[in-house]
């Protein structure tokens, strides 16, 4: 896991790709994000999930633009994809590089929570960030799932079933302990 914030520094304007996944979120300001040749004018709350096959560049930033980036090796992302039931999702796993990578806009509450988590991460020494980086990665996956079309096919069946169970009053009252028992994940 490698976490960074730009904090107004110039952004990488040259198109490039990585051998890892990268989650990018505009925390403040705006910029232009080019992904696989398609340009998007980004504002606060724009979140991208970039796969190793994606070419991207950030440019045209306004003053004070802060972009958070979390870089994660494929083996770690694959664990999350499996846990969230998304292993076969071509947009996330990179199986279909012609598809655009996931891009969503966080609403103000999500944006504030993600920004606070990024600030906590940034304040820690790099050697102590791993556990909070995992939390951030989980938040990114949760935001992607919530930000998608809410049709039956957009939510993995196992996750939809878990959500239905957690919406039962007796389970909701039990909180995280019940969620963990029902999901079979620790």
C-alpha positions as CSV (number, residue, x, y, z in Angstrom):
1,X,0.0,0.0,0.0
2,X,1.3,3.5,-0.9
3,X,-0.8,6.6,0.0
4,X,-0.1,10.2,-1.0
5,X,-1.8,13.5,-1.3
6,X,-0.8,16.2,-3.8
7,X,-1.6,19.2,-1.5
8,X,-1.4,21.6,-4.4
9,X,1.8,20.2,-5.9
10,X,1.7,20.0,-9.7
11,X,0.0,16.9,-11.0
12,X,1.5,14.3,-13.4
13,X,0.5,15.5,-16.8
14,X,2.2,12.8,-18.9
15,X,0.0,9.8,-19.7
16,X,1.3,6.7,-17.9
17,X,0.2,3.3,-16.5
18,X,1.2,1.3,-13.5
19,X,1.7,-2.4,-12.6
20,X,-0.6,-1.8,-9.6
21,X,-4.2,-0.5,-9.0
22,X,-4.6,3.1,-8.0
23,X,-7.6,4.8,-6.4
24,X,-7.7,8.6,-7.0
25,X,-10.0,11.0,-5.3
26,X,-10.2,14.8,-5.8
27,X,-10.5,16.1,-2.2
28,X,-10.4,19.8,-3.1
29,X,-10.1,22.0,-6.2
30,X,-10.5,20.6,-9.7
31,X,-8.4,19.1,-12.5
32,X,-8.6,17.3,-15.8
33,X,-8.2,13.6,-15.6
34,X,-7.5,11.8,-18.9
35,X,-8.1,8.0,-18.7
36,X,-7.5,5.8,-21.7
37,X,-7.8,8.9,-24.0
38,X,-11.1,10.2,-22.5
39,X,-10.9,13.5,-20.6
40,X,-13.1,14.3,-17.6
41,X,-13.1,17.7,-15.8
42,X,-13.0,16.6,-12.1
43,X,-14.2,18.4,-9.0
44,X,-14.3,17.6,-5.3
45,X,-15.6,14.1,-4.7
46,X,-14.7,12.5,-8.1
47,X,-13.3,9.1,-7.4
48,X,-11.6,6.8,-9.9
49,X,-10.6,3.2,-9.6
50,X,-7.7,2.7,-12.0
51,X,-6.6,-0.8,-13.1
52,X,-3.0,-1.7,-14.1
53,X,-4.0,-1.6,-17.8
54,X,-5.3,2.0,-17.7
55,X,-3.3,5.0,-19.0
56,X,-4.0,8.2,-17.2
57,X,-2.8,11.7,-16.6
58,X,-3.9,14.6,-14.4
59,X,-3.5,18.2,-15.6
60,X,-5.2,21.6,-15.6
61,X,-5.4,21.8,-11.8
62,X,-6.9,24.8,-10.1
63,X,-5.0,26.5,-7.2
64,X,-5.2,24.4,-4.0
65,X,-6.2,21.2,-5.7
66,X,-5.6,18.2,-3.5
67,X,-5.8,14.7,-4.9
68,X,-5.5,11.6,-2.7
69,X,-4.0,8.5,-4.3
70,X,-3.9,5.0,-2.9
71,X,-1.7,2.5,-4.8
72,X,-2.2,-1.2,-4.1
73,X,-0.5,-4.3,-5.5
74,X,-2.9,-6.6,-7.5
75,X,-2.7,-9.4,-5.0
76,X,-4.2,-7.2,-2.3
77,X,-6.9,-5.8,-4.5
78,X,-7.8,-9.4,-5.6
79,X,-8.5,-10.2,-1.9
80,X,-11.0,-7.3,-1.7
81,X,-12.6,-8.2,-5.1
82,X,-13.2,-11.7,-3.7
83,X,-14.5,-10.5,-0.4
84,X,-17.0,-8.1,-2.0
85,X,-18.0,-10.7,-4.6
86,X,-16.6,-8.7,-7.5
87,X,-13.9,-11.1,-8.8
88,X,-15.7,-11.5,-12.2
89,X,-16.5,-7.8,-12.7
90,X,-14.5,-6.8,-15.8
91,X,-14.6,-3.1,-15.0
92,X,-12.9,-3.7,-11.6
93,X,-10.6,-6.6,-12.3
94,X,-9.2,-5.2,-15.5
95,X,-10.3,-8.2,-17.5
96,X,-11.8,-5.9,-20.1
97,X,-9.4,-3.0,-20.6
98,X,-11.5,-1.4,-23.3
99,X,-14.1,-0.6,-20.6
100,X,-13.7,2.7,-18.8
101,X,-12.6,2.1,-15.2
102,X,-15.2,2.9,-12.5
103,X,-15.7,6.7,-11.8
104,X,-18.2,8.0,-9.4
105,X,-18.9,11.3,-7.7
106,X,-19.2,11.1,-3.9
107,X,-22.0,13.0,-2.2
108,X,-20.9,15.6,0.4
109,X,-21.1,13.3,3.4
110,X,-19.1,10.6,1.7
111,X,-16.6,13.1,0.5
112,X,-16.2,14.6,4.0
113,X,-15.7,11.1,5.6
114,X,-13.2,10.0,2.9
115,X,-11.3,13.3,3.3
116,X,-11.1,12.9,7.1
117,X,-9.8,9.3,6.6
118,X,-7.2,10.6,4.1
119,X,-6.1,13.3,6.5
120,X,-5.7,10.7,9.3
121,X,-3.7,8.5,7.0
122,X,-1.5,11.4,5.8
123,X,-0.7,12.3,9.4
124,X,0.7,8.9,10.2
125,X,4.3,7.8,9.4
126,X,4.4,5.7,6.2
127,X,5.3,2.6,8.1
128,X,2.1,2.8,10.2
129,X,-0.4,3.4,7.4
130,X,-1.2,-0.2,6.3
131,X,-4.3,-0.9,8.4
132,X,-5.9,2.5,7.6
133,X,-5.0,2.0,3.9
134,X,-7.1,-1.2,4.0
135,X,-9.9,0.7,5.6
136,X,-9.6,3.3,2.8
137,X,-9.7,0.5,0.1
138,X,-12.8,-0.9,1.7
139,X,-14.4,2.5,1.7
140,X,-13.6,2.9,-2.0
141,X,-15.2,-0.4,-2.9
142,X,-18.3,0.4,-0.8
143,X,-18.6,3.8,-2.6
144,X,-18.2,2.1,-6.0
145,X,-21.0,-0.4,-5.1
146,X,-23.3,2.3,-3.8
147,X,-22.5,4.6,-6.7
148,X,-23.5,2.1,-9.4
149,X,-26.9,1.6,-10.9
150,X,-28.9,-0.1,-8.2
151,X,-30.3,-2.8,-10.5
152,X,-30.2,-6.4,-9.4
153,X,-27.2,-7.1,-11.7
154,X,-25.1,-4.2,-10.3
155,X,-24.9,-5.6,-6.8
156,X,-23.3,-9.0,-6.3
157,X,-26.0,-11.5,-5.2
158,X,-24.1,-12.5,-2.0
159,X,-23.8,-8.8,-1.0
160,X,-27.5,-8.1,-1.8
161,X,-28.6,-11.0,0.3
162,X,-26.4,-9.8,3.2
163,X,-27.8,-6.3,2.9
164,X,-31.4,-7.7,3.0
165,X,-30.6,-9.7,6.1
166,X,-29.0,-6.7,7.8
167,X,-32.1,-4.6,7.0
168,X,-34.1,-6.9,9.3
169,X,-34.7,-4.9,12.6
170,X,-33.3,-7.7,14.8
171,X,-30.1,-7.9,12.8
172,X,-29.7,-4.2,12.4
173,X,-30.0,-3.9,16.2
174,X,-27.1,-6.4,16.6
175,X,-24.8,-4.2,14.6
176,X,-21.3,-5.2,13.5
177,X,-21.3,-8.5,15.3
178,X,-24.3,-9.7,13.5
179,X,-22.9,-8.4,10.2
180,X,-19.7,-10.3,10.7
181,X,-21.6,-13.5,11.6
182,X,-23.9,-13.3,8.6
183,X,-21.1,-12.4,6.1
184,X,-18.7,-15.1,7.3
185,X,-15.9,-12.5,7.1
186,X,-13.8,-11.3,10.0
